Amino acid sequence: MTIPAPAVPDVNEIVLEGRLSADPDVKELDSGTRLVLLRVVSRRPDGPRVDSLPVVVGPPPQRGHRRLPGQAAAKEVRRAAGLSLDDRVRVVGRLQRHFWDAGGIRRSRLQVVAETVERLVRPDQVGSRSSASSSSALGSSS
């Protein structure tokens, strides 16, 4: 039996706001490109519990290649690398399940693959720490 394609496209978009529970972990790949691993802690809306979510930023497209939909630009990788423990961030990206074998056991984990990363600034922090994304983060609240 063939299942017809849906009339509307599938959507896999994540918007995550929270704070970094550790400094970014910058990894250099064999190709020389970098990716950044973040751990974002976000409070659940129904109470005091939190979720700690892994976020990967990059790698960016190779020089001379177009950025694919959902792929972080090089400036996003640099921005993520410049974040610090306890920074509040907004991440926009997609949810991805990563599979691997470890000792003959199939394992998997969910992670957010970031397209954009912004450091959010509270009104009481304006002027105390500069960032290219600070003013856009303040004005993009909806």
C-alpha positions in Angstrom: 0.0 0.0 0.0 1.3 3.4 -1.0 0.8 6.4 1.3 0.2 9.6 -0.6 2.5 12.5 0.2 0.9 15.1 2.6 -0.6 18.2 1.1 1.6 20.3 3.5 5.3 19.8 4.1 6.6 18.2 7.3 7.9 20.6 9.9 10.8 20.0 12.2 11.6 23.3 13.9 12.8 23.8 17.4 12.9 27.2 19.3 14.7 26.7 22.6 15.4 29.3 25.2 17.4 28.7 28.3 20.8 29.0 29.9 24.1 27.3 29.2 25.0 24.8 32.0 28.6 24.7 30.8 31.0 26.6 28.6 30.8 25.7 24.9 32.8 22.7 23.8 34.5 23.6 20.5 35.5 20.6 18.4 37.9 20.8 15.4 37.2 18.3 12.7 39.8 16.6 10.6 38.8 18.9 7.7 39.8 21.9 9.8 36.2 23.1 10.3 34.8 23.7 13.8 31.6 22.7 15.4 30.3 23.8 18.9 28.5 21.6 21.4 26.2 23.4 23.9 24.2 22.2 26.8 21.1 24.3 27.2 19.0 24.0 30.4 15.4 25.1 30.0 12.7 25.2 32.7 9.6 23.1 32.0 6.4 25.2 31.8 4.6 23.0 34.4 6.9 23.5 37.3 10.4 23.8 38.8 11.9 20.9 36.8 14.3 21.5 33.9 15.4 19.7 30.8 19.1 19.7 29.8 19.3 19.5 26.0 22.3 19.0 23.8 22.8 21.4 21.0 25.2 21.1 18.1 26.2 24.2 16.1 27.9 23.5 12.8 29.9 22.6 11.0 29.4 25.5 8.6 29.4 24.9 4.8 32.8 24.6 3.2 34.2 27.8 1.7 32.6 28.4 -1.7 29.7 26.1 -1.0 26.1 27.3 -0.4 24.6 26.9 3.0 22.0 24.1 3.1 18.6 24.8 4.7 18.9 24.2 8.5 22.7 24.5 8.4 24.5 27.0 10.6 26.5 29.7 8.9 30.1 30.2 10.0 29.2 33.3 11.9 26.7 31.2 14.0 29.5 28.8 14.9 31.8 31.7 15.9 28.9 33.2 17.9 28.3 29.9 19.8 32.0 29.5 20.5 32.0 32.9 22.2 29.2 32.1 24.7 29.9 31.3 28.4 28.5 29.4 31.3 25.1 30.8 32.4 24.5 32.9 29.3 20.9 32.9 28.3 20.4 31.8 24.7 17.8 31.4 22.1 18.4 28.5 19.6 16.5 27.9 16.4 17.0 24.7 14.6 15.7 21.2 14.2 15.5 18.0 16.3 17.7 15.2 15.1 18.2 11.6 16.3 21.8 10.4 16.1 22.5 6.7 16.0 25.8 4.8 16.6 27.1 1.4 17.7 28.9 1.0 21.0 30.3 -2.4 21.9 27.7 -4.1 19.6 24.8 -2.2 21.1 22.8 0.2 19.0 22.5 3.5 20.8 20.8 6.8 20.0 20.3 10.3 21.3 18.3 13.3 20.4 20.0 16.6 19.9 19.1 20.0 18.6 21.0 21.0 15.4 21.1 24.8 15.5 20.7 27.1 12.6 20.9 30.2 14.6 22.1 31.0 18.2 21.5 34.3 20.0 22.7 35.4 23.4 19.8 37.0 25.2 20.3 39.9 27.4 18.0 40.9 30.3 17.1 44.6 30.5 19.2 45.0 33.6 22.3 43.7 31.7 22.1 46.2 28.8 25.5 48.0 28.5 27.2 45.6 30.9 28.3 43.1 28.3 28.3 43.8 24.5 27.4 41.3 21.8 26.4 41.6 18.2 23.2 39.7 19.0 22.2 41.6 22.1 20.2 44.4 20.5 18.5 42.0 18.1 17.7 39.6 20.9 16.0 42.4 22.9 13.9 43.6 20.0 12.9 40.2 18.7 10.6 39.2 21.6 7.1 38.3 20.4 
